[in-house]
Amino acid sequence: MLKKGFTLMELLVVIAIIGILSLVILVNYRTGQKQYLLQQAANQLAQDIRLAINRAITTKEFQEGYLVHGLKFSGQDSYQFISCQCCGSDVINTCRDGETINLPAKIIIASLSAQSPLTIKFIPPDPKVIFQGANGEEITDSEVKITLQHQETQATITVSVNKAGLIQIKKIR
């Protein structure tokens, strides 16, 4: 007479296999979630740079000149929109700080290719791109790179801006 059913050993093996597969999926899900957060922060930074360019393009000329728009990077966990008054070819270095953008938790600005603080200004109507370091001195590099890093995974991603206003996102590790 044959009994239909499973032995205790067969059930334990199946439960163990299901447990191992569930653990692998959970670990990969967490890692993917952290990579997504880093990618999302880089995309937001690129969008904010594009927003500053668009603001500069759409700025209307007024009696004293133009309003210059840009971004200022001076901390590890945030950056700011800025607006400066521009008269002719002279850009006033004292700018109004605008909205501060905080990076997501555990995402930091790991490095800047230029000196810190870094200011990227877009001068209308073209817009002309100017990179400035500490004390407002102009940086002559053809592009600057802002490297974002996830503090737990140490994964990094770089957002670069060149003098033509081209924005690129490059995943490093």
Contact map, one row per residue, 1 for C-alpha under 8 A:
11100000000000000000000000000000000000000000000000000000000000000000000000000000000000000000000000000000000000000000000000000000000000000000000000000000000000000000000000000
11110000000000000000000000000000000000000000000000000000000000000000000000000000000000000000000000000000000000000000000000000000000000000000000000000000000000000000000000000
11111000000000000000000000000000000000000000000000000000000000000000000000000000000000000000000000000000000000000000000000000000000000000000000000000000000000000000000000000
01111100000000000000000000000000000000000000000000000000000000000000000000000000000000000000000000000000000000000000000000000000000000000000000000000000000000000000000000000
00111110000000000000000000000000000000000000000000000000000000000000000000000000000000000000000000000000000000000000000000000000000000000000000000000000000000000000000000000
00011111011000000000000000000000000000000000000000000000000000000000000000000000000000000000000000000000000000000000000000000000000000000000000000000000000000000000000000000
00001111111000000000000000000000000000000000000000000000000000000000000000000000000000000000000000000000000000000000000000000000000000000000000000000000000000000000000000000
00000111111100000000000000000000000000000000000000000000000000000000000000000000000000000000000000000000000000000000000000000000000000000000000000000000000000000000000000000
00000011111110000000000000000000000000000000000000000000000000000000000000000000000000000000000000000000000000000000000000000000000000000000000000000000000000000000000000000
00000111111111000000000000000000000000000000000000000000000000000000000000000000000000000000000000000000000000000000000000000000000000000000000000000000000000000000000000000
00000111111111100000000000000000000000000000000000000000000000000000000000000000000000000000000000000000000000000000000000000000000000000000000000000000000000000000000000000
00000001111111110000000000000000000000000000000000000000000000000000000000000000000000000000000000000000000000000000000000000000000000000000000000000000000000000000000000000
00000000111111111000000000000000000000000000000000000000000000000000000000000000000000000000000000000000000000000000000000000000000000000000000000000000000000000000000000000
00000000011111111100000000000000000000000000000000000000000000000000000000000000000000000000000000000000000000000000000000000000000000000000000000000000000000000000000000000
00000000001111111110000000000000000000000000000000000000000000000000000000000000000000000000000000000000000000000000000000000000000000000000000000000000000000000000000000000
00000000000111111111000000000000000000000000000000000000000000000000000000000000000000000000000000000000000000000000000000000000000000000000000000000000000000000000000000000
00000000000011111111100000000000000000000000000000000000000000000000000000000000000000000000000000000000000000000000000000000000000000000000000000000000000000000000000000000
00000000000001111111110000000000000000000000000000000000000000000000000000000000000000000000000000000000000000000000000000000000000000000000000000000000000000000000000000000
00000000000000111111111000000000000000000000000000000000000000000000000000000000000000000000000000000000000000000000000000000000000000000000000000000000000000000000000000000
00000000000000011111111100000000000000000000000000000000000000000000000000000000000000000000000000000000000000000000000000000000000000000000000000000000000000000000000000000
00000000000000001111111110000000000000000000000000000000000000000000000000000000000000000000000000000000000000000000000000000000000000000000000000000000000000000000000000000
00000000000000000111111111000000000000000000000000000000000000000000000000000000000000000000000000000000000000000000000000000000000000000000000000000000000000000000000000000
00000000000000000011111111100000000000000000000000000000000000000000000000000000000000000000000000000000000000000000000000000000000000000000000000000000000000000000000000000
00000000000000000001111111110000000000000000000000000000000000000000000000000000000000000000000000000000000000000000000000000000000000000000000000000000000000000000000000000
00000000000000000000111111111000000000000000000000000000000000000000000000000000000000000000000000000000000000000000000000000000000000000000000000000000000000000000000000000
00000000000000000000011111111100000000000000000000000000000000000000000000000000000000000000000000000000000000000000000000000000000000000000000000000000000000000000000000000
00000000000000000000001111111110000000000000000000000000000000000000000000000000000000000000000000000000000000000000000000000000000000000000000000000000000000000000000000000
00000000000000000000000111111111000000000000000000000000000000000000000000000000000000000000000000000000000000000000000000000000000000000000000000000000000000000000000000000
00000000000000000000000011111111100000000000000000000000000000000000000000000000000000000000000000000000000000000000000000000000000000000000000000000000000000000000000000000
00000000000000000000000001111111110000000000000000000000000000000000000000000000000000000000000000000000000000000000000000000000000000000000000000000000000000000000000000000
00000000000000000000000000111111111000000000000000000000000000000000000000000000000000000000000000000000000000000000000000000000000000000000000000000000000000000000000000000
00000000000000000000000000011111111100000000000000000000000000000000000000000000000000000000000000000000000000000000000000000000000000000000000000000000000000000000000000000
00000000000000000000000000001111111110000000000000000000000000000000000000000000000000000000000000000000000000000000000000000000000000000000000000000000000000000000000000000
00000000000000000000000000000111111111000000000000000000000000000000000000000000000000000000000000000000000000000000000000000000000000000000000000000100100000000000000000000
00000000000000000000000000000011111111100000000000000000000000000000000000000000000000000000000000000000000000000000000000000000000000000000000000000000001000000000000000000
00000000000000000000000000000001111111110000000000000000000000000000000000000000000000000000000000000000000000000000000000000000000000000000000000000000000000000000000000000
00000000000000000000000000000000111111111000000000000000000000000000000000000000000000000000000000000001000000000000000000000000000000000000000000000000000000000000000000000
00000000000000000000000000000000011111111100000000000000000000000000000000000000000000000000000000000000001000000000000000000000000000000000000000011100000110000000000000000
00000000000000000000000000000000001111111110000000000000000000000000000000000000000000000000000000000000000000000000000000000000000000000000000000000000000010000000000000000
00000000000000000000000000000000000111111111000000000000000000000000000000000000000000000000000000000000000000000000000000000000000000000000000000000000000000000000000000000
00000000000000000000000000000000000011111111100000000000000000000000000000000000000000000000000000000011001000000000000000000000000000000000000000010000000000000000000000000
00000000000000000000000000000000000001111111110000000000000000000000000000000000000000000000000000000000000000000000000000000000000000000000000000010000000011100000000010000
00000000000000000000000000000000000000111111111000000000000000000000000000000000000000000000000000000000000000000000000000000000000000000000000000000000000000000000000010000
00000000000000000000000000000000000000011111111100000000000000000000000000000000000000000000000000000000000000000000000000000000000000000000000000000000000000000000000000000
00000000000000000000000000000000000000001111111110000000000000000000000000000000000000000000000000000000000000000000000000000000000000000000000000000000000000100000000000000
00000000000000000000000000000000000000000111111111000000000000000000000000000000000000000000000000000000000000000000000000000000000000000000000000000000000000100000001110000
00000000000000000000000000000000000000000011111111100000000000000000000000000000000000000000000000000000000000000000000000000000000000000000000000000000000000000000000000000
00000000000000000000000000000000000000000001111111110000000000000000000000000000000000000000000000000000000000000000000000000000000000000000000000000000000000000000000000000
00000000000000000000000000000000000000000000111111111000000000000000011000000000000000000000000000000000000000000000000000000000000000000000000000000000000000000000001000000
00000000000000000000000000000000000000000000011111111100000000000000000000000000000000000000000000000000000000000000000000000000000000000000000000000000000000000000001000000
00000000000000000000000000000000000000000000001111111110000000000000000000000000000000000000000000000000000000000000000000000000000000000000000000000000000000000000000000000
00000000000000000000000000000000000000000000000111111111000000000000111000000000100000000000000000000000000000000000000001000000000000000000000000000000000000000000000000000
00000000000000000000000000000000000000000000000011111111100000000000110000000000000000000000000000000000000000000000000001000010000000000000000000000000000000000000100000000
00000000000000000000000000000000000000000000000001111111110000000000000000000000000000000000000000000000000000000000000000000000000000000000000000000000000000000000000000000
00000000000000000000000000000000000000000000000000111111111000000000100000000000000000000000000000000000000000000000000000000000000000000000000000000000000000000000000000000
00000000000000000000000000000000000000000000000000011111111000000011100000000000000000000000000000000000000000000000000001111010000000000000000000000000000000000000000000000
00000000000000000000000000000000000000000000000000001111111000000000000000000000000000000000000000000000000000000000000000011110000000000000000000000000000000000000000000000
00000000000000000000000000000000000000000000000000000111111100000000000000000000000000000000000000000000000000000000000000011000000000000000000000000000000000000000000000000
00000000000000000000000000000000000000000000000000000011111110000110000000000000000000000000000000000000000000000000000000011000000000000000000000000000000000000000000000000
00000000000000000000000000000000000000000000000000000000011111000110000000000000000000000000000000000000000000000000000000000000000000000000000000000000000000000000000000000
00000000000000000000000000000000000000000000000000000000001111101110000000000000000000000000000000000000000000000000000000000000000000000000000000000000000000000000000000000
00000000000000000000000000000000000000000000000000000000000111111100000000000000000000000000000000000000000000000000000000000000000000000000000000000000000000000000000000000
00000000000000000000000000000000000000000000000000000000000011111000000000000000000000000000000000000000000000000000000000000000000000000000000000000000000000000000000000000
00000000000000000000000000000000000000000000000000000000000001111100000000000000000001100000000000000000000000000000000000000000000000000000000000000000000000000000000000000
00000000000000000000000000000000000000000000000000000000000011111110000000000000000011110000000000000000000000000000000000000000000000000000000000000000000000000000000000000
00000000000000000000000000000000000000000000000000000000001111011111000000000000000011100000000000000000000000000000000000110000000000000000000000000000000000000000000000000
00000000000000000000000000000000000000000000000000000001001110001111100000000000001111000000000000000000000000000000000000110000000000000000000000000000000000000000000000000
00000000000000000000000000000000000000000000000000000001000000000111110000000000001111000010000000000000000000000000000011110000000000000000000000000000000000000000000000000
00000000000000000000000000000000000000000000000000011011000000000011111000000000111100000000000000000000000000000000000011100000000000000000000000000000000000000000000000000
00000000000000000000000000000000000000000000000010011000000000000001111100000000111000000000000000000000000000000000001111000000000000000000000000000000000000000000000000000
00000000000000000000000000000000000000000000000010010000000000000000111110000011110000000000000000000000000000000000001110000000000000000000000000000000000000000000000000000
00000000000000000000000000000000000000000000000000000000000000000000011111000011110000000000000000000000000000000000111100000000000000000000000000000000000000000000000000000
00000000000000000000000000000000000000000000000000000000000000000000001111100111000000000000000000000000000000000001111000000000000000000000000000000000000000000000000000000
00000000000000000000000000000000000000000000000000000000000000000000000111110110000000000000000000000000000000000001110000000000000000000000000000000000000000000000000000000
00000000000000000000000000000000000000000000000000000000000000000000000011111110000000000000000000000000000010000000100000000000000000000000000000000000000000000000000000000
00000000000000000000000000000000000000000000000000000000000000000000000001111100000000000000000000000000000111000000000000000000000000000000000000000000000000000000000000000
00000000000000000000000000000000000000000000000000000000000000000000000000111110000000000000000000000110001110000000000000000000000000000000000000000000000000000000000000000
00000000000000000000000000000000000000000000000000000000000000000000000011111111000000000000000000011110000110000000000000000000000000000000000000000000000000000000000000000
00000000000000000000000000000000000000000000000000000000000000000000001111101111100000000000000000011100000000000000000000000000000000000000000000000000000000000000000000000
00000000000000000000000000000000000000000000000000000000000000000000001110000111110000000000000011111000000000000000000000000000000000000000000000000000000000000000000000000
00000000000000000000000000000000000000000000000000010000000000000000111100000011111000000000000011111000000000000000000000000000000000000000000000000000000000000000000000000
00000000000000000000000000000000000000000000000000000000000000000000111100000001111100000000001111100000000000000000000000000000000000000000000000000000000000000000000000000
00000000000000000000000000000000000000000000000000000000000000000011110000000000111110000000001111000000000000000000000000000000000000000000000000000000000000000000000000000
00000000000000000000000000000000000000000000000000000000000000000011100000000000011111000011111100000000000000000000000000000000000000000000000000000000000000000000000000000
00000000000000000000000000000000000000000000000000000000000000001111000000000000001111100011001000000000000000000000000000000000000000000000000000000000000000000000000000000
00000000000000000000000000000000000000000000000000000000000000011111000000000000000111111111000000000000000000000000000000000000000000000000000000000000000000000000000000000
00000000000000000000000000000000000000000000000000000000000000011100000000000000000011111111000000000000000000000000000000000000000000000000000000000000000000000000000000000
00000000000000000000000000000000000000000000000000000000000000001000000000000000000001111110000000000000000000000000000000000000000000000000000000000000000000000000000000000
00000000000000000000000000000000000000000000000000000000000000000000000000000000000001111110000000000000000000000000000000000000000000000000000000000000000000000000000000000
00000000000000000000000000000000000000000000000000000000000000000000000000000000000001111111000000000000000000000000000000000000000000000000000000000000000000000000000000000
00000000000000000000000000000000000000000000000000000000000000000001000000000000000111111111100000000000000000000000000000000000000000000000000000000000000000000000000000000
00000000000000000000000000000000000000000000000000000000000000000000000000000000000111100111111000000000000000000000000000000000000000000000000000000000000000000000000000000
00000000000000000000000000000000000000000000000000000000000000000000000000000000000100000011111000000000000000000000000000000000000000010000000000000000000000000000000000000
00000000000000000000000000000000000000000000000000000000000000000000000000000000000100000001111100000000000000000000000000000000000000000000000000000000000000000000000000000
00000000000000000000000000000000000000000000000000000000000000000000000000000000011110000001111110000000000000000000000000000000000000000000000000000000000000000000000000000
00000000000000000000000000000000000000000000000000000000000000000000000000000000011100000000011111000000000000000000000000000000000000000000000000000000000000000000000000000
00000000000000000000000000000000000000000000000000000000000000000000000000000001111000000000001111100000000000000000000000000000000000000000000000000000000000000000000000000
00000000000000000000000000000000000000000000000000000000000000000000000000000001111000000000000111110000000000000000000000000000000000000000000000000000000000000000000000000
00000000000000000000000000000000000000000000000000000000000000000000000000000001110000000000000011111000000000000000000000000000000000000000000000000000000000000000000000000
00000000000000000000000000000000000000000000000000000000000000000000000000000111100000000000000001111100000000000000000000000000000000000000000000000000000000000000000000000
00000000000000000000000000000000000000000000000000000000000000000000000000000111100000000000000000111110000000000000000000000000000000000000000000000000000000000000000000000
00000000000000000000000000000000000000000000000000000000000000000000000000001110000000000000000000011111000000000000000000000000000000000000000000000000000000000000000000000
00000000000000000000000000000000000000001000000000000000000000000000000000001100000000000000000000001111101100000000000000000000000000000000000000000000000000000000000000000
00000000000000000000000000000000000010001000000000000000000000000000000000000000000000000000000000000111111000000000000000000000000000000000000000000000000000000000000000000
00000000000000000000000000000000000000000000000000000000000000000000000000000000000000000000000000000011111000000000000000000000000000000000000000000000000000000000000000000
00000000000000000000000000000000000000000000000000000000000000000000000000000000000000000000000000000001111100000000000000000000000000000000000000000111000000000000000000000
00000000000000000000000000000000000001001000000000000000000000000000000000001000000000000000000000000011111110000000000000000000000000000000000000011110000000000000000000000
00000000000000000000000000000000000000000000000000000000000000000000000000011100000000000000000000000010011111000000000000000000000000000000000000011110000000000000000000000
00000000000000000000000000000000000000000000000000000000000000000000000000111100000000000000000000000000001111110000000000000000000000000000000001111000000000000000000000000
00000000000000000000000000000000000000000000000000000000000000000000000000010000000000000000000000000000000111110000000000000000000000000000000001111000000000000000000000000
00000000000000000000000000000000000000000000000000000000000000000000000000000000000000000000000000000000000011111000000000000000000000000000000001110000000000000000000000000
00000000000000000000000000000000000000000000000000000000000000000000000000000000000000000000000000000000000011111111010000000000000000000000000111100000000000000000000000000
00000000000000000000000000000000000000000000000000000000000000000000000000000000000000000000000000000000000000111110000000000000000000000000000111000000000000000000000000000
00000000000000000000000000000000000000000000000000000000000000000000000000000000000000000000000000000000000000011111010000000000000010000010000110000000000000000000000000000
00000000000000000000000000000000000000000000000000000000000000000000000000000000000000000000000000000000000000011111110000000000000011000000000000000000000000000000000000000
00000000000000000000000000000000000000000000000000000000000000000000000011000000000000000000000000000000000000010111110000000000000011000000000000000000000000000000000000000
00000000000000000000000000000000000000000000000000000000000000000000000111100000000000000000000000000000000000000011111000000000000011000000000000000000000000000000000000000
00000000000000000000000000000000000000000000000000000000000000000000000111000000000000000000000000000000000000010111111100000000001111000000000000000000000000000000000000000
00000000000000000000000000000000000000000000000000000000000000000000011110000000000000000000000000000000000000000000111110000000001110000000000000000000000000000000000000000
00000000000000000000000000000000000000000000000000000000000000000000011100000000000000000000000000000000000000000000011111000000111100000000000000000000000000000000000000000
00000000000000000000000000000000000000000000000000000000000000000001111000000000000000000000000000000000000000000000001111100000111100000000000000000000000000000000000000000
00000000000000000000000000000000000000000000000000011001000000000001110000000000000000000000000000000000000000000000000111110011110000000000000000000000000000000000000000000
00000000000000000000000000000000000000000000000000000001000000000111100000000000000000000000000000000000000000000000000011111111110000000000000000000000000000000000000000000
00000000000000000000000000000000000000000000000000000001111000000111000000000000000000000000000000000000000000000000000001111111000000000000000000000000000000000000000000000
00000000000000000000000000000000000000000000000000000001111000000000000000000000000000000000000000000000000000000000000000111111000000000000000000000000000000000000000000000
00000000000000000000000000000000000000000000000000000000100000000000000000000000000000000000000000000000000000000000000000111111000000000000000000000000000000000000000000000
00000000000000000000000000000000000000000000000000001001100000000000000000000000000000000000000000000000000000000000000001111111100000000000000000000000000000000000000000000
00000000000000000000000000000000000000000000000000000000000000000000000000000000000000000000000000000000000000000000000001111111110000000000000000000000000000000011000000000
00000000000000000000000000000000000000000000000000000000000000000000000000000000000000000000000000000000000000000000000111100011111000000000000000000000000000000111100000000
00000000000000000000000000000000000000000000000000000000000000000000000000000000000000000000000000000000000000000000000111100001111100000110000000000000000000000010000000000
00000000000000000000000000000000000000000000000000000000000000000000000000000000000000000000000000000000000000000000011110000000111110000111100100000000000000000000000000000
00000000000000000000000000000000000000000000000000000000000000000000000000000000000000000000000000000000000000000000011110000000011111011110000000000000000000000000000000000
00000000000000000000000000000000000000000000000000000000000000000000000000000000000000000000000000000000000000000111111000000000001111111110000000000000000000000000000000000
00000000000000000000000000000000000000000000000000000000000000000000000000000000000000000000000000000000000000000011110000000000000111111000000000000000000000000000000000000
00000000000000000000000000000000000000000000000000000000000000000000000000000000000000000000000000000000000000000000000000000000000011111000000000000000000000000000000000000
00000000000000000000000000000000000000000000000000000000000000000000000000000000000000000000100000000000000000000000000000000000000111111100000000000000000000000000000000000
00000000000000000000000000000000000000000000000000000000000000000000000000000000000000000000000000000000000000000000000000000000000111111110000000000000000000000000000000000
00000000000000000000000000000000000000000000000000000000000000000000000000000000000000000000000000000000000000000000000000000000011110011111000000000000000000000000000000000
00000000000000000000000000000000000000000000000000000000000000000000000000000000000000000000000000000000000000000100000000000000011110001111100000000000000000000000000000000
00000000000000000000000000000000000000000000000000000000000000000000000000000000000000000000000000000000000000000000000000000000001000000111110000000000000000000000000000000
00000000000000000000000000000000000000000000000000000000000000000000000000000000000000000000000000000000000000000000000000000000001000000011111100000000000000000000000000000
00000000000000000000000000000000000000000000000000000000000000000000000000000000000000000000000000000000000000000000000000000000000000000001111100000000000000000110000000000
00000000000000000000000000000000000000000000000000000000000000000000000000000000000000000000000000000000000000000000000000000000000000000000111110000000000000011110000000000
00000000000000000000000000000000000000000000000000000000000000000000000000000000000000000000000000000000000000011100000000000000001000000000111111000000000000011100000000000
00000000000000000000000000000000000000000000000000000000000000000000000000000000000000000000000000000000000000011100000000000000000000000000001111100000000001111000000000000
00000000000000000000000000000000000000000000000000000000000000000000000000000000000000000000000000000000000011111000000000000000000000000000000111110000000001110000000000000
00000000000000000000000000000000000000000000000000000000000000000000000000000000000000000000000000000000000011110000000000000000000000000000000011111000000111100000000000000
00000000000000000000000000000000000001001100000000000000000000000000000000000000000000000000000000000000001111100000000000000000000000000000000001111100000111100000000000000
00000000000000000000000000000000000001000000000000000000000000000000000000000000000000000000000000000000001111000000000000000000000000000000000000111110011110000000000000000
00000000000000000000000000000000010001000000000000000000000000000000000000000000000000000000000000000000011100000000000000000000000000000000000000011111111100000000000000000
00000000000000000000000000000000000000000000000000000000000000000000000000000000000000000000000000000000011100000000000000000000000000000000000000001111111000000000000000000
00000000000000000000000000000000000000000000000000000000000000000000000000000000000000000000000000000000010000000000000000000000000000000000000000000111110000000000000000000
00000000000000000000000000000000010000000000000000000000000000000000000000000000000000000000000000000000000000000000000000000000000000000000000000000111111000000000000000000
00000000000000000000000000000000000000000000000000000000000000000000000000000000000000000000000000000000000000000000000000000000000000000000000000001111111100000000000000000
00000000000000000000000000000000001000000000000000000000000000000000000000000000000000000000000000000000000000000000000000000000000000000000000000001110111110000000000000011
00000000000000000000000000000000000001000000000000000000000000000000000000000000000000000000000000000000000000000000000000000000000000000000000000111100011111000000000000111
00000000000000000000000000000000000001100100000000000000000000000000000000000000000000000000000000000000000000000000000000000000000000000000000000111000001111100000000011111
00000000000000000000000000000000000000000100000000000000000000000000000000000000000000000000000000000000000000000000000000000000000000000000000011110000000111110000000011110
00000000000000000000000000000000000000000100110000000000000000000000000000000000000000000000000000000000000000000000000000000000000000000000000011110000000011111000001111000
00000000000000000000000000000000000000000000000000000000000000000000000000000000000000000000000000000000000000000000000000000000000000000000001111000000000001111100011110000
00000000000000000000000000000000000000000000000000000000000000000000000000000000000000000000000000000000000000000000000000000000000000000000001110000000000000111110111100000
00000000000000000000000000000000000000000000000000000000000000000000000000000000000000000000000000000000000000000000000000000000100000000000011100000000000000011111111000000
00000000000000000000000000000000000000000000000000000000000000000000000000000000000000000000000000000000000000000000000000000001110000000000011000000000000000001111110000000
00000000000000000000000000000000000000000000000000000000000000000000000000000000000000000000000000000000000000000000000000000001100000000000000000000000000000000111110000000
00000000000000000000000000000000000000000000000000001000000000000000000000000000000000000000000000000000000000000000000000000000100000000000000000000000000000001111111000000
00000000000000000000000000000000000000000000000000000000000000000000000000000000000000000000000000000000000000000000000000000000000000000000000000000000000000011111111100000
00000000000000000000000000000000000000000000010011000000000000000000000000000000000000000000000000000000000000000000000000000000000000000000000000000000000000111100111110000
00000000000000000000000000000000000000000000010000000000000000000000000000000000000000000000000000000000000000000000000000000000000000000000000000000000000000111000011111000
00000000000000000000000000000000000000000110010000000000000000000000000000000000000000000000000000000000000000000000000000000000000000000000000000000000000011110000001111100
00000000000000000000000000000000000000000000000000000000000000000000000000000000000000000000000000000000000000000000000000000000000000000000000000000000000011100000000111110
00000000000000000000000000000000000000000000000000000000000000000000000000000000000000000000000000000000000000000000000000000000000000000000000000000000000111000000000011111
00000000000000000000000000000000000000000000000000000000000000000000000000000000000000000000000000000000000000000000000000000000000000000000000000000000001111000000000001111
00000000000000000000000000000000000000000000000000000000000000000000000000000000000000000000000000000000000000000000000000000000000000000000000000000000001110000000000000111
